[in-house]
């Protein structure tokens, strides 16, 4: 029943009940009654209007699907409802029923080739999608029903399908398909929390992660514009699995915090987070006063990690970058640490006296973030020429510590996510997202997603890096 029908039914029911009680001669009472009733209905209408306008702003995000599809030249796309493929001018190219499949590949002319592949039981011939010029540059494939879920797979036997809400846009770049998922922010978040924090985390930790991931996404809208996207689905920005990352608890956490973001002095913050801070979070840059070192006792009690490089292994690793390359490295020492105790500057010295000075994060990138798990380390020069790193934590250590948030959320009362976030991000406010807030971000686009039910030039990673 519509809201208007509900209001009419309420009016008739209350009116008939009252009139039967006061009788035909109760004109004065009836007048008072109708005055009161009008006031009540006006209040109901105003409340309903306020509820409508209070829906969170839900912009469309463009997520480059690089994790599974980077370098792909041929993919298949299907949907659990009907779908349609359109060109850049929104002209329909191919329409498919549920169960049909569109094969997209790099054509001989270096543009997109689309072919509708029908089930083998269907006698209808395949249909080729063409924008009329033979040079299809951009194609968007979307369900005709907003609840539809797209499945995308690389060619294979059997193919491995990955599921996404929203639409996918295809373009050919350097001879390969670039695939972008165009999806509402709130639905996008339901595919982020599992690969970033894990589905088994307590609800309040998931809610904190939802707000952090939402804020990170909003702050970085438009930062991959040169690649036709806002973010990608890897740890370069935020990991994202689409529908395959959704669980009831995760979607509950996203709904419970719908539209809420963190701001500092009216601006969305760079809401970085890492797996394990090692006992203390890292110091942010000059423009990030909300990223201050804060203690995290739970992580401080965890065992240290170690990594030893022989002299030849260290030399081979350092040769990977001109920043660290020296002939026959003889020693490696920490020259300075930051306010959280992390290696800020590291000096590499070769046998011939050549030196290179790099930051701790630069050295970590060269040696490998999976090996040198954090910059909260010490270095020991061994007698045989090898070097041993001993450290704590995993990740850049900035902002929210995910392991610490999980510990703080154990047995916590509802709405503890607010306290968790304010523990890790200093001086922040948690406010509803608005289009005006998004408009303050350089490079941000202003698209707004239709309502759905949730079922620097280099972008800093929100997650584990």
N, C-alpha and C positions, 0 to 999 in steps of 0.2 A: 504494500500500500504506500502511495506517495505521501510526502509530508502534508500537502494540501488536503488530500483525502482524509488523513488523520485528523487535521484541524477541523474540517467540516463535520466529521463524525463526532468529535468531542463536543463541538458546539451544539449539535442536534440532541445528543444524549443528555447533556447538562440542562439545556433549555426545556426539553420535554419533562424531565424529572422535576424541575423547579415549578413549571407552570401547573403541573398536575397537583402540586402541593399547595400553592398559594391561591389557586382558583382564578376565575375570570375577573374578579373585582379587585385583585391586588395590584392595581396599576402603579401605585407608588413604589411598592416593593419590587415590581417587575423592572421599573426604571432604574432603581438602585442596582438590581441584579445585573441588568445588561451593561451598565456602566462598569461594574466590577469585572464582568466577564470580558469586556473589551480590553480592560487593562491587563487581565491575565493572559489573553491571547496575544496581545502586543508584546508582553514579556516573553512568552514562549517563542514567538517569531524572532524577536531580537536575539534570544539565546541561541536559536538554531542558526541564525545568520552568523553570529560570533563563532559558533562551532565550525561553520564552513570556512570562514576566513582564517581560522586558527590552524588549518592544515599546514604541515611543514613544507617549506619550499624544497622542491625536489628536482634539481637540475639534471639534465641529461649529461652523462659522462661518456667519453670516448676512450675505450680501453683497448690498446693494441694487444692482440693475442699472440705474444711472442714465445711464450713458454713451450707450447706444443706445435706452433705453426710457423715459426721463424724459418725463412728460406723455402717455404712450400711453393710448389709450382702447380699443384693440382689438389683440390679438396672436394669433398662431397658434403652437401647440406640438405637436411630434411627437417621435418617439423611434425609435432603431434597434432597440429591443426593445419588448415590450409595456409599456404604462404605465397608471397608474390615477390618477384625480382623487379627492381626499377632502376632506371638510369639516373644520371646526375640531375636531369630536369624533371624527375618524378614521373616519367612515362613508364607504364607497366610493360615489361618485356616478356615475362613468363609468369603464369599462374599455375599453382600446383595444389592438388588435394593432399590431405594427410596421407603419409606413406609414400608419396612420390619423392623424387630426389633430384636436386640440381647439382650437376657437376660443373665446377668452376676451375678454369686453368688459364695459363698464360698462352695466348694464341700466337700464331705464326707472325702476326703483325706487331707483336709486343704489347697487345692490349688484352682485355679480359674476354675469354670465350666461355659462354654459358650454354649448357645443354640440359634440357629436362629429360631425365631418365625415368621411364614409367615402369611399374612392376611387370615382370615377365608375362603375367597372365593377361595383361592389357594389350589389346591388339593395335592400339593407337600408336602412331609413329612418334619418335622423339621430336621435341620441339627445340629449335635453336633460338636463343635470346640475342637480339641484335638491336642496337640503337638506331639502325638505318644507315649508318656511315661505315660500318665495319671496323670502327675504331673505338669500341666501348672502353672508356677510361675508368669509370667508377660505376659500381653496381651495389645497390643496397638490397638485401634480402631480409624480409620481415614476415612474421605471422600476420594473418589477417585478423586474428583475435588476439587482443593484448595479453591474454593468459597463456598463449602458445609458447612452447619451448623449442628452440632450434637445437639441432644436433649437427656437429661438424666433425669430420674425420679426414685424416690423410688417407690416400689410397693404400690399401693393404688387404691381406687376406688372413683372417677377417679384419675389417677396419676397426680402429679404436675410436669410439665416438665420445665427444665431449659436449656437454649441454649448457646452453646459455639462454637467458631471458633477453627481451628486447630485440634488436635487429643487429645484423652484421653488415659492414661495408667493406667492399673489396676494391683494391687498387693494385696496379702493377708497378713495382719499384725495383729497379736494377734487375729486371728479369724474373722477379719472384712476386708472389701474391703477398700483399700486406693486408691483414685481416683485422678489423676493428669492431669491437662490440659496443654498440650504442645503447646505453642502458641507464635507467634512472639511478640516481645516487643511492637511494635506500635499498633498491634491489641489488645493486653492485655490492654493497656492504655485506649482504648475506653470503656472498661468495668469497669474502676476504678473511673473515674471522677464523675459519678452520685452518687454513694454511699459515696464518700469522700467529695465532695463539693456541689453537687446538680446540676441538669440540668438547672436550671433557672438563674444561676450566669451569670454575664456579660462575653462577649467573652474574654476580656483581663484577667479576673480572671481565667477563664477556661484554658487559655493558660499558665498562671503562674502555675496553678495546674498541668497541663500536664508535664511541665518541672520538677517540684518538684517530681512528682510521677515517672517520667522516671528516674531521678537521684537516687531517693531512691531505685528503683528496680535494677538499675545497680550496685549501691554500695553494695547491699545485695544479688547479685547473688551467689548461692552456700551456703548461710548461713543456709538453712534447709536441707542440703545434707543428714544428718542422717535420715531424713524423706522422702528422695527421691524427694526433691523439692527445689526450690529456695525460694519461698514465699508461703503463703497461701492466702485464700480469706476472711480473717477476720481482725479485727482491731489489731490482734497480729502483723500483718505486714501492708498490705493495703487491704481494702475492695475491692471486685471484683465481678461483676455480670454477666460477659460474655456479650453475645449479648443483654440480657435483660437490660443492663445498657446503651446501645448505643442510642444516639440521633444525629440528623444532626449537631447541634451546638457543641456537644462534639467531634464528629469525625472531624469537621472543626478545632477545637482548637488543636487536636492532629496532624493533617496534617500540620497546619500552623507552628508548632514548631518541625516538624519531626526531630528526631535524636539529638535535642539540650539537653545538660545536663549542670549542674553546677559543676565547679571544683574550688579547692583552691590549689594553688601551683602545678597544673598539676594533681591532684587526684580528682576523683568524691567525692563530699561531702556527709555526712550523712544528707540528705535533709528532716529533720523532719518537721512536720507541725501539727497544732492543730486547733480545731474549733474556740475558742475564747480565746485570751491571757489575757483578763481582763484589758487591758490598757497598759501592758508592757510585752514583750516576756521574756522568761527565759534564764538564763546563761547556755551555753553548758559546756561540760567537758573539761579537760585539752587538749585533742587532737582535740577539735572542736572550734578553734578560730573564725570561721565564724558564730557561734551561740552566739551572744552578745545580751544583753537586748536592745531593741529598743522600743520607745514609740508608742502607737497606740491609738490616741485620740478617734476614733470612739468607740472602745470597752470600754474605760474608762468611758463613759457616761451611760453604761448599768446598770440596777439595780443589787444589790448584791443578792446572794442566801444565804439561811440559812438552817442549819440542827441541830436539837436538839436531843441529846440522853439522855434518862433517865439513871440513874446509872446502872440499870439491863440491859438495852439495850446495853450500852457501854461495860459492862462486857461480855455479850454474843458475841458481835462483836469482841472484842479483843481476845477471846479464840480461834479464828479461826487460829491463827498462833503463833508458839513459840516465834517469834520476839516481839510480843505485849502482850503475856499472863502474867497477874499478878493476884494474888488472891485479889478480891474485890478492883478494881481500885478506888482510891480516888480523884486523880487529873490528869490532862493532860495539859501540858504547852509547849509552843514553846521556845526552848532553843537558837536557832539561826536562822537567815534568810539569804538568799543569796542576791546577788547584785540586784536582781529584786524584792526583798521583799517577796519572797516565803519562806514557812517554810522549813528550811534545816534540823534541828534536833528537835525532839519532845521527851519530857520526860514523861513517864507514871509512876505514883507512886501508889502503893497499900497501903491499911490501915496498913499492917504489915511492911511497910518501903521498901518492894521490889520495885525495879525500873527497867525499860526497856527503853533504848534510841533507837529510830528508826529515819530514815530519813522521811521527809515529803512524798516523793513518796511511801515509804514502807507502811506508815500508810494509805495512800490513797488506795493502793491496798487491804489492809486488810479490810478497812471499805466499799470499793466499789467505783469504779470510776464514777458510775452513781449517787452516793449519795454525796460523797466528790468530787465535780466536778473538783477541781484544788487544788494546794497547795498554792495558793495565798489567804490564809485565816488567820483569827484571831480566838482565842479560848477564850471563857468566861466560867468560872466556876460559876455555879449558886448556890444559897443558898440551894436549895433542893437536891443538889448532881448531878444534870444533867449538861451536857456540851453542849454549843451552838457554832457551827462553823459558821462564817460569811465570805463569800468569793466572789471573782470575777473570771469570766472566766470559760472555760470548756476545759479540756485537759491538757497535760503536758506543754504547753506554749512554747515549743522549736521551733525555726525556723519560718516559715510563719504562720501568723494568718489568717485563711480562711475568717472569718468575716471582718477582716481588709482589706484583699485583695479585697473582693467584694466591700467594700466602696471605696477603691482607684480606682477601675476600673469603677465606675459609671461615664458615660459620658466621659471616657478617650479616648485619641486619639489612633490610631493603634500603636502597638508595645509598649504600656504602660506596658505590662507584664514584660519586661526587667527591668524597673524601680521598679516595685513591688517586684520582686525577689531580686534586689540589696538593697532594703530597709530592707528586713528581713534577708538576708544572707550577712554578712559583708565581703568585699574584695574578692568576688567570680568573676569568669569569666563564661560566657555562651558560650559553644563551641560545635561543632559537635561530636557526639559519634563515636569512632573508635574501631576497634578490639584491637589495642594496648592499648587503654585506659582501656578496659575491662580486658585485660591480667594483668594489674597492681593490680587487686583486688584479694586478697587471697581467694582461694576456687572457683573462677569463672570458668565457663566452656566456651569453645570457639565455641559453635555451632552457625551457622548463619542461620537465617530463609530465606526461599525462598521469593522472592518479592510477596507481596499481595497488593491488593487495600483495603484500610481501609473502608467499608460500615459501737562484743561481742558474746558468744555462744547463748545467747537469743537475738533475733532481736528486737530492739526498734521499737515500732509502728510508722509508718509514720503518722497515722491519729489521731483519737480523744482521744486515751487513755491518 
